[in-house]
Amino acid sequence: MLTGVDWAALSRLVPEIVLVLVFMWYTRERDKANVQAQKERDDEWREFLREERGVREGMLKDERASRAESTAHIGSKLDTMAGLASATNALLVQHDQWARLEAGRARAAQ
């Protein structure tokens, strides 16, 4: 048995010890709740980022497809224009040959 212990003073510490234990329990529970809430926020944020990335990837794919289609359309128009330029050049060559022939005939007729 303990001798020389002031049981009266020790008994006055019991409420303080209980308060400290309650405070420690409350702090621990609050921290667990905060950790859980943070985990839920992080999970929601990650899901949002996944969705956002999917939307952006879809937009980029659509943009690439649109650019490819536009490039193909421009290419076909350029091919058409090149064909028209070749046909116009052929007509100009024919016209020049005909004009030279007619100019030669007109000189010969004088």
ZADRENLUM-997038 format. One record per residue: residue number from 1; residue in three letters; x, y, z of N, C-alpha, C in turn. Coordinates in Angstrom, 2 decimals. Layout:
   pos   code       n_u       n_v       n_w      ca_u      ca_v      ca_w       c_u       c_v       c_w
   NUM    ALA         X         Y         Z         X         Y         Z         X         Y         Z
...
//
This chain:
   pos   code       n_u       n_v       n_w      ca_u      ca_v      ca_w       c_u       c_v       c_w
     1    MET      0.82     -1.16      0.00      0.00      0.00      0.00      0.88      1.24      0.00
     2    LEU      0.41      2.27     -0.71      1.18      3.50     -0.82      1.04      4.30      0.46
     3    THR      2.14      4.75      0.86      2.10      5.57      2.07      2.47      7.00      1.72
     4    GLY      1.95      7.90      2.39      2.27      9.30      2.19      1.61      9.90      0.96
     5    VAL      0.63      9.24      0.41     -0.06      9.77     -0.76     -1.23     10.60     -0.28
     6    ASP     -1.34     11.78     -0.85     -2.43     12.66     -0.49     -3.62     12.32     -1.39
     7    TRP     -4.49     11.45     -0.87     -5.62     10.98     -1.66     -6.60     12.10     -1.95
     8    ALA     -6.69     13.04     -1.16     -7.60     14.17     -1.39     -7.13     14.98     -2.59
     9    ALA     -5.83     15.24     -2.66     -5.29     15.99     -3.80     -5.40     15.16     -5.08
    10    LEU     -5.17     13.88     -4.94     -5.27     12.99     -6.09     -6.71     12.91     -6.60
    11    SER     -7.66     12.90     -5.69     -9.06     12.82     -6.11     -9.50     14.10     -6.82
    12    ARG     -8.86     15.24     -6.53     -9.19     16.47     -7.24     -8.67     16.44     -8.68
    13    LEU     -7.68     15.61     -8.98     -7.14     15.48    -10.33     -8.02     14.62    -11.24
    14    VAL     -8.87     13.78    -10.65     -9.70     12.87    -11.46    -10.54     13.62    -12.48
    15    PRO    -11.25     14.69    -12.15    -12.02     15.40    -13.18    -11.13     15.97    -14.28
    16    GLU     -9.95     16.44    -13.92     -9.04     16.97    -14.93     -8.54     15.86    -15.85
    17    ILE     -8.26     14.71    -15.27     -7.82     13.56    -16.09     -8.95     13.15    -17.03
    18    VAL    -10.17     13.12    -16.52    -11.32     12.77    -17.36    -11.46     13.79    -18.49
    19    LEU    -11.32     15.07    -18.19    -11.41     16.10    -19.23    -10.32     15.91    -20.29
    20    VAL     -9.13     15.61    -19.87     -8.03     15.38    -20.83     -8.35     14.17    -21.70
    21    LEU     -8.83     13.09    -21.09     -9.18     11.89    -21.87    -10.32     12.18    -22.85
    22    VAL    -11.34     12.92    -22.42    -12.45     13.28    -23.32    -11.92     14.14    -24.46
    23    PHE    -11.05     15.10    -24.13    -10.48     15.95    -25.17     -9.67     15.13    -26.17
    24    MET     -8.88     14.19    -25.68     -8.09     13.34    -26.57     -9.00     12.50    -27.45
    25    TRP    -10.06     11.93    -26.87    -11.00     11.12    -27.66    -11.68     11.99    -28.72
    26    TYR    -12.13     13.19    -28.33    -12.80     14.10    -29.27    -11.85     14.48    -30.41
    27    THR    -10.62     14.81    -30.08     -9.63     15.19    -31.09     -9.38     14.04    -32.06
    28    ARG     -9.26     12.85    -31.53     -9.04     11.67    -32.38    -10.22     11.45    -33.32
    29    GLU    -11.43     11.52    -32.80    -12.63     11.33    -33.63    -12.74     12.42    -34.69
    30    ARG    -12.44     13.66    -34.31    -12.49     14.77    -35.26    -11.48     14.56    -36.38
    31    ASP    -10.28     14.12    -36.01     -9.24     13.86    -37.01     -9.65     12.73    -37.95
    32    LYS    -10.26     11.68    -37.41    -10.74     10.59    -38.28    -11.81     11.10    -39.23
    33    ALA    -12.72     11.94    -38.73    -13.77     12.49    -39.60    -13.17     13.39    -40.68
    34    ASN    -12.16     14.19    -40.30    -11.51     15.06    -41.29    -10.78     14.25    -42.35
    35    VAL    -10.11     13.20    -41.93     -9.41     12.34    -42.88    -10.40     11.70    -43.85
    36    GLN    -11.52     11.22    -43.32    -12.54     10.60    -44.17    -13.13     11.63    -45.14
    37    ALA    -13.43     12.82    -44.64    -13.97     13.88    -45.51    -12.97     14.26    -46.60
    38    GLN    -11.70     14.36    -46.23    -10.67     14.69    -47.21    -10.55     13.59    -48.26
    39    LYS    -10.64     12.34    -47.83    -10.58     11.22    -48.78    -11.75     11.29    -49.76
    40    GLU    -12.95     11.59    -49.24    -14.11     11.70    -50.12    -13.95     12.86    -51.11
    41    ARG    -13.44     14.00    -50.63    -13.21     15.14    -51.53    -12.18     14.79    -52.58
    42    ASP    -11.12     14.11    -52.16    -10.09     13.71    -53.12    -10.65     12.76    -54.17
    43    ASP    -11.47     11.79    -53.72    -12.08     10.85    -54.67    -12.99     11.57    -55.65
    44    GLU    -13.79     12.54    -55.15    -14.67     13.31    -56.04    -13.84     14.13    -57.02
    45    TRP    -12.74     14.71    -56.55    -11.89     15.52    -57.41    -11.25     14.65    -58.49
    46    ARG    -10.78     13.48    -58.10    -10.18     12.57    -59.09    -11.21     12.17    -60.15
    47    GLU    -12.44     11.89    -59.73    -13.49     11.53    -60.67    -13.79     12.69    -61.61
    48    PHE    -13.85     13.90    -61.06    -14.07     15.07    -61.90    -12.95     15.21    -62.93
    49    LEU    -11.70     15.03    -62.49    -10.58     15.14    -63.41    -10.64     14.07    -64.50
    50    ARG    -11.06     12.85    -64.14    -11.21     11.80    -65.14    -12.26     12.19    -66.18
    51    GLU    -13.39     12.68    -65.70    -14.45     13.10    -66.62    -13.98     14.25    -67.50
    52    GLU    -13.31     15.22    -66.90    -12.82     16.37    -67.63    -11.81     15.93    -68.70
    53    ARG    -10.93     15.01    -68.34     -9.95     14.51    -69.31    -10.66     13.80    -70.46
    54    GLY    -11.71     13.02    -70.13    -12.47     12.34    -71.18    -13.12     13.32    -72.13
    55    VAL    -13.69     14.40    -71.57    -14.32     15.42    -72.41    -13.27     16.08    -73.31
    56    ARG    -12.13     16.43    -72.72    -11.07     17.07    -73.51    -10.54     16.14    -74.60
    57    GLU    -10.35     14.87    -74.26     -9.87     13.92    -75.27    -10.87     13.79    -76.40
    58    GLY    -12.17     13.77    -76.06    -13.20     13.71    -77.09    -13.17     14.94    -77.98
    59    MET    -13.00     16.10    -77.37    -12.92     17.33    -78.15    -11.71     17.32    -79.07
    60    LEU    -10.57     16.84    -78.56     -9.37     16.78    -79.40     -9.54     15.81    -80.56
    61    LYS    -10.18     14.67    -80.29    -10.42     13.70    -81.37    -11.33     14.31    -82.43
    62    ASP    -12.39     14.99    -81.98    -13.30     15.64    -82.92    -12.58     16.72    -83.73
    63    GLU    -11.72     17.48    -83.05    -10.99     18.53    -83.74    -10.02     17.93    -84.76
    64    ARG     -9.34     16.85    -84.38     -8.43     16.19    -85.33     -9.19     15.66    -86.54
    65    ALA    -10.35     15.05    -86.29    -11.15     14.53    -87.39    -11.62     15.67    -88.29
    66    SER    -12.03     16.77    -87.69    -12.49     17.93    -88.46    -11.35     18.50    -89.29
    67    ARG    -10.18     18.58    -88.69     -9.01     19.09    -89.44     -8.65     18.16    -90.59
    68    ALA     -8.70     16.87    -90.33     -8.38     15.91    -91.39     -9.38     16.03    -92.53
    69    GLU    -10.65     16.17    -92.17    -11.70     16.33    -93.19    -11.49     17.63    -93.97
    70    SER    -11.18     18.71    -93.26    -10.94     20.00    -93.93     -9.73     19.92    -94.84
    71    THR     -8.68     19.26    -94.36     -7.47     19.13    -95.17     -7.76     18.32    -96.43
    72    ALA     -8.53     17.25    -96.29     -8.89     16.44    -97.46     -9.74     17.25    -98.43
    73    HIS    -10.66     18.05    -97.90    -11.51     18.89    -98.75    -10.67     19.93    -99.49
    74    ILE     -9.74     20.56    -98.77     -8.86     21.54    -99.41     -8.00     20.86   -100.48
    75    GLY     -7.52     19.65   -100.17     -6.72     18.90   -101.15     -7.50     18.61   -102.41
    76    SER     -8.77     18.21   -102.26     -9.58     17.92   -103.46     -9.83     19.20   -104.25
    77    LYS    -10.06     20.32   -103.54    -10.26     21.59   -104.24     -8.98     22.01   -104.96
    78    LEU     -7.82     21.79   -104.34     -6.55     22.12   -105.00     -6.34     21.25   -106.23
    79    ASP     -6.70     19.97   -106.14     -6.59     19.09   -107.31     -7.48     19.60   -108.44
    80    THR     -8.70     20.01   -108.08     -9.62     20.54   -109.10     -9.06     21.80   -109.72
    81    MET     -8.52     22.68   -108.87     -7.95     23.92   -109.39     -6.73     23.65   -110.26
    82    ALA     -5.92     22.68   -109.88     -4.75     22.32   -110.69     -5.20     21.79   -112.04
    83    GLY     -6.26     20.98   -112.04     -6.79     20.47   -113.31     -7.32     21.60   -114.18
    84    LEU     -8.03     22.56   -113.56     -8.54     23.70   -114.32     -7.40     24.55   -114.86
    85    ALA     -6.35     24.72   -114.07     -5.19     25.49   -114.53     -4.53     24.79   -115.71
    86    SER     -4.42     23.48   -115.65     -3.81     22.73   -116.77     -4.67     22.85   -118.02
    87    ALA     -5.99     22.73   -117.85     -6.89     22.86   -119.00     -6.83     24.26   -119.57
    88    THR     -6.76     25.26   -118.71     -6.66     26.64   -119.18     -5.36     26.85   -119.93
    89    ASN     -4.27     26.32   -119.40     -2.98     26.43   -120.10     -3.03     25.75   -121.46
    90    ALA     -3.67     24.58   -121.52     -3.78     23.88   -122.81     -4.59     24.72   -123.80
    91    LEU     -5.68     25.34   -123.32     -6.48     26.21   -124.20     -5.67     27.42   -124.65
    92    LEU     -4.88     27.99   -123.74     -4.05     29.14   -124.11     -3.00     28.76   -125.15
    93    VAL     -2.42     27.58   -124.99     -1.43     27.10   -125.98     -2.11     26.92   -127.32
    94    GLN     -3.31     26.32   -127.32     -4.06     26.15   -128.57     -4.39     27.51   -129.19
    95    HIS     -4.83     28.44   -128.36     -5.17     29.77   -128.85     -3.95     30.45   -129.47
    96    ASP     -2.80     30.35   -128.75     -1.58     30.96   -129.28     -1.20     30.33   -130.63
    97    GLN     -1.31     29.01   -130.74     -0.99     28.34   -132.01     -1.95     28.82   -133.11
    98    TRP     -3.23     28.90   -132.80     -4.23     29.33   -133.78     -3.98     30.79   -134.19
    99    ALA     -3.65     31.64   -133.14     -3.40     33.06   -133.43     -2.18     33.21   -134.32
   100    ARG     -1.13     32.45   -134.08      0.07     32.52   -134.93     -0.25     32.06   -136.36
   101    LEU     -1.03     31.01   -136.45     -1.43     30.49   -137.76     -2.24     31.53   -138.52
   102    GLU     -3.21     32.15   -137.83     -4.04     33.17   -138.48     -3.22     34.40   -138.83
   103    ALA     -2.27     34.77   -137.95     -1.42     35.92   -138.25     -0.55     35.62   -139.47
   104    GLY     -0.09     34.39   -139.57      0.73     33.99   -140.72     -0.11     34.01   -142.00
   105    ARG     -1.33     33.55   -141.96     -2.22     33.56   -143.12     -2.54     34.99   -143.55
   106    ALA     -2.76     35.86   -142.52     -3.09     37.26   -142.86     -1.91     37.93   -143.53
   107    ARG     -0.70     37.65   -143.11      0.49     38.21   -143.75      0.66     37.65   -145.16
   108    ALA      0.36     36.39   -145.30      0.52     35.76   -146.59     -0.53     36.29   -147.58
   109    ALA     -1.70     36.66   -147.07     -2.75     37.15   -147.95     -2.47     38.60   -148.37
   110    GLN     -1.66     39.33   -147.71     -1.39     40.72   -148.07     -0.46     40.81   -149.21
//
